[in-house]
Amino acid sequence: MDKLEHELWIVHAVNAALGPLAARLLRALGRRIPPGDVIPNYLVMAGLIVIAWTIVCIVARRSLSVENPGRPQILLEDGVAAVQGMLRDYVGDKGPRYLTIVTTMFVFILTGNLMGLVPGLMAPTSSINVTLGCALTVAVYYHLQGVKEQGLVAYVKHFAAPPGAPIFLAPIMLPIEIISHLSRVLSLSLRLFGNIFGEELVILILFSIIPFVVPLPMMFLGIITATLQAFIFVLLTTIYLGGAVATEHEQHEHGEMAAGEV
């Protein structure tokens, strides 16, 4: 995979400035210093996303107005309202409280996906390290929220005996539930990684064969894929959050509603 990564001047510049410090920190932690650039491509790109959006938010905050909102602010408010509606649909009335994690994931992943279409940059989401980190963040977060909402005992209990299941099935249900939640991490990380890595690789190959013209349709398709993959990731995150924070009473109500619709 390393052979497929193209040289990026910005990565070399960051390593020239911060590489020695990173190397000293790795030595202090007893870690081996990797050959070549100490700070890998995907970390540099992820850092650029954080810095860029921090600057954008600081600048945009000054132009926000309650009395006279501009067109960008109206579009932003409409986007926030749409996300809140999705959270209410899948999580319930408590859904909007998870707006921060969902929107942050969407903005980070969408920006990371689109960076691969910009000359001189790469998509950090084309690295399994980044997508796995996002998936683990989601998994840890929704489990913590489930414990916070239901309590540790009740939350752990639903792994062994989901609502409606007889207690004697606990030895069978517990391993199945654990495997199911582990597979969520693999599914989230591998789906995003595979789509973005494959797309970036195809564009790079086409550009090296026939530059400028042939890669353009793939780049347009890449915009659609980037948006779709970011949406799928946050949609699954919302569904997992809804399952984690729903109490037994709420799950019973949802089951009755679904049965009534059928």
C-alpha beads as a LAMMPS data file, in Angstrom:
LAMMPS data file: protein, C-alpha beads

262 atoms
261 bonds

1 atom types
1 bond types

-500.0 500.0 xlo xhi
-500.0 500.0 ylo yhi
-500.0 500.0 zlo zhi

Masses

1 110.0

Atoms # bond

1 1 1 0.000 0.000 0.000
2 1 1 2.896 2.365 0.726
3 1 1 4.001 2.118 -2.928
4 1 1 0.651 3.496 -4.021
5 1 1 0.974 6.645 -1.935
6 1 1 2.122 9.640 -3.974
7 1 1 4.652 12.168 -2.716
8 1 1 3.052 15.164 -1.017
9 1 1 5.038 18.328 -0.462
10 1 1 2.879 19.378 2.479
11 1 1 3.663 16.120 4.293
12 1 1 7.387 16.692 3.810
13 1 1 7.012 20.287 5.029
14 1 1 5.192 19.214 8.183
15 1 1 7.782 16.509 8.852
16 1 1 10.604 18.993 8.327
17 1 1 9.048 21.268 10.945
18 1 1 7.609 18.781 13.452
19 1 1 9.318 15.506 12.574
20 1 1 12.252 15.887 15.018
21 1 1 9.854 16.654 17.887
22 1 1 7.682 13.652 16.980
23 1 1 10.783 11.452 16.819
24 1 1 11.868 12.543 20.306
25 1 1 8.411 11.797 21.677
26 1 1 8.447 8.328 20.112
27 1 1 11.876 7.609 21.589
28 1 1 10.696 8.780 25.016
29 1 1 7.788 6.322 24.745
30 1 1 10.122 3.528 23.695
31 1 1 8.651 3.333 20.188
32 1 1 10.584 2.543 17.038
33 1 1 11.196 5.465 14.670
34 1 1 9.656 4.598 11.275
35 1 1 11.770 5.024 8.126
36 1 1 11.041 8.077 5.992
37 1 1 8.538 10.605 7.266
38 1 1 7.919 10.290 11.004
39 1 1 4.423 11.792 10.758
40 1 1 2.443 9.744 8.198
41 1 1 0.362 11.199 5.383
42 1 1 -3.004 10.437 6.934
43 1 1 -2.172 12.201 10.211
44 1 1 -1.053 15.317 8.359
45 1 1 -4.256 15.344 6.298
46 1 1 -6.447 14.758 9.369
47 1 1 -4.654 17.594 11.141
48 1 1 -5.304 19.893 8.182
49 1 1 -9.031 19.139 8.425
50 1 1 -9.109 20.033 12.114
51 1 1 -7.123 23.249 11.617
52 1 1 -9.100 24.341 8.545
53 1 1 -12.518 23.815 10.128
54 1 1 -11.403 25.481 13.343
55 1 1 -10.437 28.597 11.386
56 1 1 -13.682 28.480 9.360
57 1 1 -15.795 28.223 12.507
58 1 1 -13.965 31.077 14.231
59 1 1 -14.394 33.345 11.190
60 1 1 -18.014 32.290 10.554
61 1 1 -18.971 32.844 14.185
62 1 1 -18.367 36.574 13.816
63 1 1 -20.914 36.848 10.999
64 1 1 -23.745 34.968 12.722
65 1 1 -26.821 37.068 13.415
66 1 1 -30.196 36.315 14.982
67 1 1 -31.949 39.389 13.538
68 1 1 -30.440 39.375 10.040
69 1 1 -29.081 35.936 9.086
70 1 1 -27.255 35.635 5.787
71 1 1 -27.777 32.943 3.167
72 1 1 -24.915 30.719 4.440
73 1 1 -26.335 30.892 7.965
74 1 1 -29.818 29.949 6.704
75 1 1 -28.380 26.971 4.805
76 1 1 -26.443 25.950 7.902
77 1 1 -29.541 26.163 10.079
78 1 1 -31.503 24.097 7.547
79 1 1 -28.752 21.456 7.614
80 1 1 -28.771 21.355 11.408
81 1 1 -32.564 21.057 11.424
82 1 1 -32.351 18.136 8.962
83 1 1 -29.837 16.314 11.180
84 1 1 -31.982 16.946 14.249
85 1 1 -34.980 15.506 12.399
86 1 1 -32.998 12.387 11.517
87 1 1 -31.914 12.013 15.133
88 1 1 -35.510 12.312 16.355
89 1 1 -36.626 9.694 13.818
90 1 1 -34.030 7.104 14.835
91 1 1 -33.269 7.962 18.469
92 1 1 -36.441 9.669 19.693
93 1 1 -36.940 12.884 21.635
94 1 1 -33.487 12.567 23.182
95 1 1 -31.897 12.451 19.714
96 1 1 -30.907 16.141 19.337
97 1 1 -28.538 15.853 22.298
98 1 1 -26.261 13.763 20.053
99 1 1 -26.127 16.417 17.336
100 1 1 -22.485 17.276 18.058
101 1 1 -20.981 13.814 17.527
102 1 1 -23.075 13.121 14.405
103 1 1 -22.372 16.432 12.656
104 1 1 -18.681 16.338 13.597
105 1 1 -18.327 12.855 12.125
106 1 1 -20.139 13.885 8.942
107 1 1 -18.060 17.040 8.404
108 1 1 -14.755 15.266 9.153
109 1 1 -15.468 12.243 6.942
110 1 1 -16.938 14.271 4.058
111 1 1 -13.991 16.674 4.073
112 1 1 -11.545 13.782 4.312
113 1 1 -13.218 11.979 1.412
114 1 1 -13.165 15.072 -0.819
115 1 1 -9.513 15.876 -0.086
116 1 1 -8.459 13.042 -2.365
117 1 1 -9.868 14.988 -5.322
118 1 1 -7.649 18.019 -4.648
119 1 1 -4.220 17.994 -6.349
120 1 1 -1.412 17.898 -3.808
121 1 1 -3.579 16.335 -1.091
122 1 1 -4.843 12.864 -0.260
123 1 1 -7.949 11.502 1.421
124 1 1 -7.099 10.538 5.017
125 1 1 -10.122 8.233 4.889
126 1 1 -8.244 6.142 2.306
127 1 1 -6.176 4.895 5.265
128 1 1 -7.582 2.097 7.404
129 1 1 -6.044 3.768 10.458
130 1 1 -8.341 6.802 10.089
131 1 1 -11.517 4.881 9.284
132 1 1 -10.869 2.419 12.105
133 1 1 -10.298 5.340 14.469
134 1 1 -13.644 6.866 13.456
135 1 1 -15.426 3.522 13.878
136 1 1 -13.881 2.917 17.315
137 1 1 -14.831 6.451 18.381
138 1 1 -18.451 5.778 17.419
139 1 1 -18.472 2.374 19.163
140 1 1 -17.001 3.682 22.412
141 1 1 -19.306 6.718 22.350
142 1 1 -22.595 4.869 21.888
143 1 1 -21.676 2.277 24.514
144 1 1 -20.852 5.050 26.994
145 1 1 -24.128 6.792 26.199
146 1 1 -26.005 3.514 26.636
147 1 1 -24.457 3.036 30.091
148 1 1 -25.179 6.675 30.975
149 1 1 -28.818 6.413 29.880
150 1 1 -29.703 2.963 31.234
151 1 1 -27.129 2.313 33.944
152 1 1 -24.300 -0.220 33.757
153 1 1 -26.267 -3.248 34.973
154 1 1 -29.295 -2.683 32.735
155 1 1 -27.134 -1.952 29.693
156 1 1 -24.985 -5.055 30.127
157 1 1 -28.123 -7.105 30.807
158 1 1 -29.628 -6.309 27.406
159 1 1 -26.600 -7.980 25.772
160 1 1 -27.406 -11.272 27.483
161 1 1 -31.190 -11.014 27.505
162 1 1 -32.680 -8.562 24.989
163 1 1 -36.293 -7.484 25.641
164 1 1 -38.686 -10.347 24.947
165 1 1 -36.002 -13.056 24.977
166 1 1 -36.210 -15.810 27.636
167 1 1 -33.406 -15.732 30.209
168 1 1 -32.221 -19.266 29.454
169 1 1 -31.005 -18.045 26.043
170 1 1 -28.457 -15.726 27.711
171 1 1 -25.423 -18.036 27.153
172 1 1 -26.259 -18.075 23.441
173 1 1 -27.297 -14.433 23.043
174 1 1 -24.291 -12.905 24.833
175 1 1 -21.614 -14.165 22.373
176 1 1 -23.873 -13.297 19.428
177 1 1 -24.355 -9.728 20.695
178 1 1 -20.619 -9.269 21.313
179 1 1 -19.777 -10.498 17.806
180 1 1 -22.508 -8.266 16.383
181 1 1 -21.065 -5.140 17.998
182 1 1 -17.515 -6.034 16.927
183 1 1 -18.736 -6.538 13.374
184 1 1 -20.169 -3.013 13.440
185 1 1 -16.667 -1.622 13.923
186 1 1 -15.342 -3.714 11.035
187 1 1 -18.275 -2.783 8.818
188 1 1 -17.975 0.955 9.436
189 1 1 -14.209 1.067 8.972
190 1 1 -13.815 -1.339 6.023
191 1 1 -16.747 0.057 4.001
192 1 1 -15.448 3.619 4.183
193 1 1 -11.810 2.622 3.662
194 1 1 -12.533 0.321 0.707
195 1 1 -14.674 2.812 -1.188
196 1 1 -12.397 5.828 -0.748
197 1 1 -9.114 3.944 -1.245
198 1 1 -10.419 2.259 -4.389
199 1 1 -11.786 5.504 -5.795
200 1 1 -8.556 7.408 -5.119
201 1 1 -6.472 4.608 -6.639
202 1 1 -8.539 4.518 -9.847
203 1 1 -8.306 8.309 -10.274
204 1 1 -4.538 8.214 -9.689
205 1 1 -4.065 5.450 -12.264
206 1 1 -6.251 7.195 -14.862
207 1 1 -4.467 10.504 -14.272
208 1 1 -1.067 8.847 -14.776
209 1 1 -2.210 7.305 -18.087
210 1 1 -4.277 10.122 -19.640
211 1 1 -4.184 13.271 -17.493
212 1 1 -6.789 16.053 -17.215
213 1 1 -9.615 14.651 -19.386
214 1 1 -10.282 10.980 -18.570
215 1 1 -10.157 11.332 -14.745
216 1 1 -12.828 14.091 -14.733
217 1 1 -15.882 11.752 -14.852
218 1 1 -14.370 9.662 -12.059
219 1 1 -13.725 12.796 -10.020
220 1 1 -17.354 13.853 -10.454
221 1 1 -18.447 10.374 -9.399
222 1 1 -16.021 10.686 -6.488
223 1 1 -17.936 13.723 -5.162
224 1 1 -21.134 11.660 -5.105
225 1 1 -19.384 8.686 -3.503
226 1 1 -17.716 10.884 -0.884
227 1 1 -21.030 12.416 0.166
228 1 1 -22.864 9.089 0.133
229 1 1 -20.237 7.317 2.238
230 1 1 -20.215 10.128 4.820
231 1 1 -24.019 9.976 5.026
232 1 1 -24.059 6.179 5.396
233 1 1 -21.489 6.385 8.196
234 1 1 -23.486 8.920 10.231
235 1 1 -26.794 7.176 9.493
236 1 1 -25.431 3.918 10.933
237 1 1 -23.985 5.897 13.851
238 1 1 -27.452 7.325 14.534
239 1 1 -29.064 3.877 14.374
240 1 1 -26.489 2.432 16.774
241 1 1 -27.031 5.351 19.153
242 1 1 -30.774 4.772 19.053
243 1 1 -30.363 1.120 19.953
244 1 1 -27.915 1.889 22.762
245 1 1 -29.852 4.632 24.571
246 1 1 -33.356 3.196 24.156
247 1 1 -34.710 1.907 27.452
248 1 1 -36.615 -1.367 27.672
249 1 1 -39.914 0.565 27.840
250 1 1 -39.079 2.507 24.673
251 1 1 -38.019 -0.652 22.849
252 1 1 -41.308 -2.272 23.825
253 1 1 -43.248 0.751 22.519
254 1 1 -41.334 0.708 19.232
255 1 1 -42.043 -2.992 18.855
256 1 1 -45.766 -2.415 19.387
257 1 1 -45.775 0.445 16.851
258 1 1 -43.998 -1.717 14.276
259 1 1 -46.452 -4.556 14.877
260 1 1 -49.382 -2.175 14.501
261 1 1 -48.031 -0.852 11.193
262 1 1 -47.695 -4.407 9.890

Bonds

1 1 1 2
2 1 2 3
3 1 3 4
4 1 4 5
5 1 5 6
6 1 6 7
7 1 7 8
8 1 8 9
9 1 9 10
10 1 10 11
11 1 11 12
12 1 12 13
13 1 13 14
14 1 14 15
15 1 15 16
16 1 16 17
17 1 17 18
18 1 18 19
19 1 19 20
20 1 20 21
21 1 21 22
22 1 22 23
23 1 23 24
24 1 24 25
25 1 25 26
26 1 26 27
27 1 27 28
28 1 28 29
29 1 29 30
30 1 30 31
31 1 31 32
32 1 32 33
33 1 33 34
34 1 34 35
35 1 35 36
36 1 36 37
37 1 37 38
38 1 38 39
39 1 39 40
40 1 40 41
41 1 41 42
42 1 42 43
43 1 43 44
44 1 44 45
45 1 45 46
46 1 46 47
47 1 47 48
48 1 48 49
49 1 49 50
50 1 50 51
51 1 51 52
52 1 52 53
53 1 53 54
54 1 54 55
55 1 55 56
56 1 56 57
57 1 57 58
58 1 58 59
59 1 59 60
60 1 60 61
61 1 61 62
62 1 62 63
63 1 63 64
64 1 64 65
65 1 65 66
66 1 66 67
67 1 67 68
68 1 68 69
69 1 69 70
70 1 70 71
71 1 71 72
72 1 72 73
73 1 73 74
74 1 74 75
75 1 75 76
76 1 76 77
77 1 77 78
78 1 78 79
79 1 79 80
80 1 80 81
81 1 81 82
82 1 82 83
83 1 83 84
84 1 84 85
85 1 85 86
86 1 86 87
87 1 87 88
88 1 88 89
89 1 89 90
90 1 90 91
91 1 91 92
92 1 92 93
93 1 93 94
94 1 94 95
95 1 95 96
96 1 96 97
97 1 97 98
98 1 98 99
99 1 99 100
100 1 100 101
101 1 101 102
102 1 102 103
103 1 103 104
104 1 104 105
105 1 105 106
106 1 106 107
107 1 107 108
108 1 108 109
109 1 109 110
110 1 110 111
111 1 111 112
112 1 112 113
113 1 113 114
114 1 114 115
115 1 115 116
116 1 116 117
117 1 117 118
118 1 118 119
119 1 119 120
120 1 120 121
121 1 121 122
122 1 122 123
123 1 123 124
124 1 124 125
125 1 125 126
126 1 126 127
127 1 127 128
128 1 128 129
129 1 129 130
130 1 130 131
131 1 131 132
132 1 132 133
133 1 133 134
134 1 134 135
135 1 135 136
136 1 136 137
137 1 137 138
138 1 138 139
139 1 139 140
140 1 140 141
141 1 141 142
142 1 142 143
143 1 143 144
144 1 144 145
145 1 145 146
146 1 146 147
147 1 147 148
148 1 148 149
149 1 149 150
150 1 150 151
151 1 151 152
152 1 152 153
153 1 153 154
154 1 154 155
155 1 155 156
156 1 156 157
157 1 157 158
158 1 158 159
159 1 159 160
160 1 160 161
161 1 161 162
162 1 162 163
163 1 163 164
164 1 164 165
165 1 165 166
166 1 166 167
167 1 167 168
168 1 168 169
169 1 169 170
170 1 170 171
171 1 171 172
172 1 172 173
173 1 173 174
174 1 174 175
175 1 175 176
176 1 176 177
177 1 177 178
178 1 178 179
179 1 179 180
180 1 180 181
181 1 181 182
182 1 182 183
183 1 183 184
184 1 184 185
185 1 185 186
186 1 186 187
187 1 187 188
188 1 188 189
189 1 189 190
190 1 190 191
191 1 191 192
192 1 192 193
193 1 193 194
194 1 194 195
195 1 195 196
196 1 196 197
197 1 197 198
198 1 198 199
199 1 199 200
200 1 200 201
201 1 201 202
202 1 202 203
203 1 203 204
204 1 204 205
205 1 205 206
206 1 206 207
207 1 207 208
208 1 208 209
209 1 209 210
210 1 210 211
211 1 211 212
212 1 212 213
213 1 213 214
214 1 214 215
215 1 215 216
216 1 216 217
217 1 217 218
218 1 218 219
219 1 219 220
220 1 220 221
221 1 221 222
222 1 222 223
223 1 223 224
224 1 224 225
225 1 225 226
226 1 226 227
227 1 227 228
228 1 228 229
229 1 229 230
230 1 230 231
231 1 231 232
232 1 232 233
233 1 233 234
234 1 234 235
235 1 235 236
236 1 236 237
237 1 237 238
238 1 238 239
239 1 239 240
240 1 240 241
241 1 241 242
242 1 242 243
243 1 243 244
244 1 244 245
245 1 245 246
246 1 246 247
247 1 247 248
248 1 248 249
249 1 249 250
250 1 250 251
251 1 251 252
252 1 252 253
253 1 253 254
254 1 254 255
255 1 255 256
256 1 256 257
257 1 257 258
258 1 258 259
259 1 259 260
260 1 260 261
261 1 261 262
